[in-house]
Amino acid sequence: MLLHDEDEARAYVAARCSPHALASLDHLGEMLRTANATQNLVAASTLDSLWLRHIADSAQLLDHV
């Protein structure tokens, strides 16, 4: 998998999960951005590429379960 931007990453995930799951991941992203300000859950430099660096990266596992 070679994704180049947030739109490609989101589309990659959308093709592998339900609309409800995608909405939940959108919400997770919002919560992560908020919580990261105080808890440093992911590197601040990766927040602008959240779908590419974190969500799509994890979603690769869906092809193997």
C-alpha positions, 0 to 999 in steps of 0.5 A: 500500500502506498498512499500519498495524501489524506484523501487517499488514506481516507478512501482506502479505509472507507473501502474496508469498513462500514459507513458507521465505522468510518464515522466513528473513525472521524470522531476518533480523529477529533477526540485524538486531536483534542486529547493530544494537546494535553496527553501527547498521544501521537507526535504533534507533527503527525496530526495533519496526516492523521489518516495517512500516518495512523488510521490507514496504517492500522487499517492495513490489518483489516486485510489480514483478519 
